[in-house]
Amino acid sequence: MQLLIQCCVLWFVSPEGIEALCNDVNVNHTDVRMLIFAWKMKAEKQGYFSKDEWRRGLKCLGADTRPKLKKAIEGLDKELKVPECFEDFYSYAFQYCLTEEKQRSVDIETICELLNIVLKSEFPNQVNLLVEYLKVGKQLFKLIYVQNDYRALNMDQWRSFYRFFKEVDFHDLENYDSSQAWTVIIDNFVEWLKEKEKN
């Protein structure tokens, strides 16, 4: 364990250290498993792992050597098979992107990247369309310079995406009920989908 902690100091001095870890364990830094690893550590600052976070992560994974760490990271996506674990991880993924003090929202570009990392494997069609919708909204904002829902999103909006994907039959949207407590961005997304289907 001590040797692995010493490696940690070399790996995690900066974001470049995380890339070194990724190379060591043969996992891309944009792989969802690296985000899961940060979640297991309860890492607070994006791109950095403190020594305490590192120790917590190693203990949680039962990894005290590089080979054990590599094996543990390779299997991290299995952690999310339990719905409660996934929901906690999903919320964490958003919070991890809040890089400034008192920041409450995340920009659209980051949200689109996060959707692709966190939800695309389970909901590929939904994520592709939502990302398209969000990017169209962002372009509209640039063209007409008005405030809208597309510049940045908050936690409630982020959570509503996962709930929507889980609960609504995406093929025909028949079980979508706008009178339920959906966020405005979901209502607008549904309207956009219906219009897109007509064209």
C-alpha positions as CSV (number, residue, x, y, z in Angstrom):
1,M,0.0,0.0,0.0
2,Q,2.8,2.4,0.9
3,L,4.4,1.9,-2.6
4,L,1.1,2.6,-4.2
5,I,0.7,5.8,-2.1
6,Q,4.2,6.9,-3.3
7,C,3.0,6.4,-6.9
8,C,0.0,8.4,-6.1
9,V,2.2,11.4,-5.3
10,L,3.8,11.1,-8.7
11,W,0.5,10.5,-10.5
12,F,-1.7,13.1,-8.9
13,V,0.3,16.3,-8.5
14,S,-1.6,17.7,-11.5
15,P,-4.1,16.7,-14.2
16,E,-1.1,15.4,-16.1
17,G,-0.7,12.9,-13.3
18,I,-4.2,11.5,-13.9
19,E,-3.2,11.0,-17.6
20,A,-0.2,9.1,-16.4
21,L,-2.4,6.9,-14.2
22,C,-4.7,6.3,-17.2
23,N,-1.8,5.2,-19.3
24,D,-0.6,3.0,-16.5
25,V,-3.9,1.2,-16.2
26,N,-4.7,1.4,-19.9
27,V,-7.9,3.3,-19.6
28,N,-8.7,6.5,-21.5
29,H,-9.1,9.6,-19.3
30,T,-12.6,10.2,-20.8
31,D,-13.7,6.6,-20.0
32,V,-16.7,6.5,-17.6
33,R,-14.6,4.3,-15.3
34,M,-12.3,7.2,-14.5
35,L,-15.3,9.2,-13.4
36,I,-16.6,6.2,-11.4
37,F,-13.1,6.0,-9.8
38,A,-13.4,9.7,-8.8
39,W,-16.8,9.0,-7.4
40,K,-15.5,6.1,-5.3
41,M,-12.8,8.4,-4.0
42,K,-15.3,11.1,-3.3
43,A,-13.0,13.4,-5.2
44,E,-13.9,17.1,-4.8
45,K,-11.8,18.9,-7.3
46,Q,-11.9,17.9,-11.0
47,G,-8.6,16.8,-12.3
48,Y,-7.0,16.3,-8.9
49,F,-7.1,13.6,-6.3
50,S,-5.8,14.4,-2.8
51,K,-3.8,11.8,-0.9
52,D,-6.8,11.2,1.4
53,E,-9.1,10.8,-1.6
54,W,-6.6,8.4,-3.1
55,R,-6.4,6.3,0.1
56,R,-10.2,6.2,0.4
57,G,-10.5,5.0,-3.2
58,L,-7.8,2.3,-2.8
59,K,-9.5,1.1,0.4
60,C,-12.9,1.0,-1.2
61,L,-11.6,-0.9,-4.2
62,G,-9.4,-3.3,-2.1
63,A,-6.4,-2.4,-4.3
64,D,-2.9,-2.2,-2.7
65,T,-0.8,-3.0,-5.9
66,R,-0.8,-1.6,-9.4
67,P,-2.2,-4.9,-10.9
68,K,-5.0,-4.9,-8.4
69,L,-5.8,-1.3,-9.1
70,K,-5.8,-1.9,-12.8
71,K,-8.2,-4.9,-12.4
72,A,-10.4,-2.9,-10.1
73,I,-10.6,0.1,-12.5
74,E,-11.4,-2.3,-15.4
75,G,-14.4,-3.6,-13.6
76,L,-15.7,-0.3,-12.2
77,D,-18.7,0.0,-14.6
78,K,-20.2,-3.0,-12.9
79,E,-20.7,-0.8,-9.8
80,L,-23.4,1.0,-11.6
81,K,-25.7,-2.0,-12.1
82,V,-27.4,-1.2,-8.8
83,P,-30.0,1.6,-9.5
84,E,-29.4,3.4,-6.2
85,C,-25.6,3.4,-6.9
86,F,-26.2,4.7,-10.4
87,E,-28.4,7.6,-9.2
88,D,-25.8,8.6,-6.7
89,F,-23.1,8.4,-9.3
90,Y,-25.2,10.4,-11.8
91,S,-25.7,13.2,-9.4
92,Y,-22.0,13.1,-8.5
93,A,-21.0,13.4,-12.1
94,F,-22.8,16.8,-12.3
95,Q,-21.4,18.0,-9.0
96,Y,-17.9,17.1,-10.1
97,C,-18.2,19.5,-13.0
98,L,-18.9,22.4,-10.6
99,T,-15.4,23.8,-10.6
100,E,-16.0,27.3,-9.2
101,E,-17.1,28.2,-5.7
102,K,-20.9,28.8,-5.5
103,Q,-21.3,27.5,-9.1
104,R,-24.8,26.0,-9.5
105,S,-24.9,25.3,-13.3
106,V,-22.8,23.6,-15.9
107,D,-22.3,24.9,-19.4
108,I,-24.0,23.1,-22.4
109,E,-20.7,21.8,-23.9
110,T,-19.8,20.0,-20.7
111,I,-23.3,18.7,-20.2
112,C,-23.2,17.2,-23.7
113,E,-19.9,15.5,-23.0
114,L,-21.1,14.3,-19.7
115,L,-24.3,12.8,-21.3
116,N,-22.1,10.9,-23.8
117,I,-19.9,9.6,-21.0
118,V,-22.5,8.7,-18.4
119,L,-25.8,7.8,-20.2
120,K,-25.0,7.0,-23.9
121,S,-24.2,3.3,-23.3
122,E,-27.6,2.7,-21.8
123,F,-29.7,5.3,-23.8
124,P,-27.8,5.9,-27.1
125,N,-30.7,7.2,-29.2
126,Q,-32.1,9.4,-26.4
127,V,-28.6,10.9,-25.7
128,N,-27.9,11.6,-29.4
129,L,-31.2,13.5,-29.8
130,L,-30.9,15.4,-26.5
131,V,-27.3,16.5,-27.4
132,E,-28.5,17.6,-30.8
133,Y,-31.4,19.5,-29.2
134,L,-29.1,21.2,-26.6
135,K,-26.6,22.2,-29.3
136,V,-29.4,23.6,-31.5
137,G,-30.5,25.6,-28.5
138,K,-27.0,26.9,-28.0
139,Q,-26.7,28.0,-31.6
140,L,-30.0,29.8,-31.3
141,F,-28.7,31.6,-28.2
142,K,-25.6,32.8,-30.2
143,L,-27.8,34.0,-33.1
144,I,-30.4,35.9,-31.2
145,Y,-28.6,36.9,-28.0
146,V,-31.5,36.1,-25.6
147,Q,-31.6,34.3,-22.3
148,N,-32.9,30.8,-22.6
149,D,-32.5,27.3,-21.1
150,Y,-29.6,26.4,-23.2
151,R,-26.5,28.3,-21.9
152,A,-26.1,26.2,-18.8
153,L,-28.1,23.6,-16.8
154,N,-28.7,23.1,-13.1
155,M,-28.9,19.9,-11.1
156,D,-32.7,19.6,-11.4
157,Q,-32.5,19.8,-15.1
158,W,-29.6,17.2,-15.1
159,R,-31.6,14.8,-13.0
160,S,-34.7,15.2,-15.2
161,F,-32.8,13.8,-18.2
162,Y,-32.2,10.5,-16.5
163,R,-35.7,10.3,-15.1
164,F,-37.1,11.1,-18.6
165,F,-35.0,8.4,-20.2
166,K,-36.1,5.8,-17.7
167,E,-39.8,6.6,-17.5
168,V,-40.9,7.7,-21.0
169,D,-41.3,5.4,-24.0
170,F,-39.0,7.2,-26.4
171,H,-40.4,5.7,-29.6
172,D,-43.8,7.4,-29.5
173,L,-43.7,9.5,-26.2
174,E,-47.3,8.2,-25.5
175,N,-46.7,7.9,-21.8
176,Y,-45.2,11.4,-21.5
177,D,-47.5,13.6,-19.4
178,S,-46.6,17.3,-19.4
179,S,-48.7,17.8,-16.3
180,Q,-46.2,15.8,-14.3
181,A,-43.4,17.7,-12.6
182,W,-41.0,17.8,-15.6
183,T,-38.5,20.6,-16.0
184,V,-39.2,23.2,-18.7
185,I,-36.3,21.9,-20.7
186,I,-37.8,18.5,-20.9
187,D,-41.2,19.9,-22.0
188,N,-39.4,21.9,-24.7
189,F,-37.3,18.8,-25.7
190,V,-40.5,16.8,-26.2
191,E,-42.0,19.6,-28.4
192,W,-38.9,19.7,-30.4
193,L,-39.0,15.8,-30.8
194,K,-42.6,16.0,-32.0
195,E,-41.8,18.7,-34.5
196,K,-38.7,16.8,-35.7
197,E,-40.9,13.7,-36.2
198,K,-43.3,15.7,-38.4
199,N,-40.6,17.0,-40.7
